Amino acid sequence: MADQQRTRYYATRPRRVPPEFCTDELLEACSLLATLLLYRLISQADDQGRLPGHPKYIRAICFGMRPEITERKVALALDELVRAGFVLRYDLTNRVFLQIDRWFDLQGKWGQRRTYASRYPAPPGWPSDWVNTGERDDEVHAPGGHDAREVRPPLPLSSSSSITPPFTGLGKPPASTGGPQRVDDLIEKAKRGRLTNGDAFELGASLVDVERSARSVP
């Protein structure tokens, strides 16, 4: 039964990691943590290769069960991936997002598998989204064929100490109602890979509230 549940879980959102990563000179020049982070970002990104980019959020979803990997280490690893050109980091409406470069070169079009529009805004000038919800015979392509290397991020490279935007995402995140216990419950769900979109918004908002409260203490 456990094996069946595990198989179903991994089949719901398949992601491809090309074998060429193992011999990519740019990736091999990155640290082991940055390399591992790229693999996990690919697994966590939505169907357009996009996800929130705050280091605290990335650590929660990618390394929730690794207490030795701190938010600062994640921020430095993200800097490496941005500099190497694997990830585009950008700031819109005071929120930070990540776009994995050449997403559909990595993932292909997956045949008949549905690919949904992202709930997160695209990088400025980004025309490379591709949507196939299975509702129409034709596919919806964005015009042009640019990628992240032609859309440079307006956000400067920096460590986590200088990245202080609120939790990323579209719209206003739901207010946290459960206090520290609720945050602990959401982190546990993140460790098990069971966060819903609503949970992710709530977790991010709660983490930002905690950070702001800590800063307000004299």
Secondary structure, 3 states (H helix, E strand, C coil): CHHHHHHHHHHCCCCCCCHHHHHCHHHHCCCHHHHHHHHHHHHHCCCCCEEECCHHHHHHHHCCCCCCCCHHHHHHHHHHHHHHCCEEEEEECCEEEEEECCHHHHHCCCCCCCECCCCCCCCCCCCCCEEECCCCCCCEECCCCCCHHHCCCCCCCCCHHHCCCCCCCCCCCCCCCCHHHHHHHHHHHHHCCCCCHHHHHHHHHHHHHHHHHHHHCC
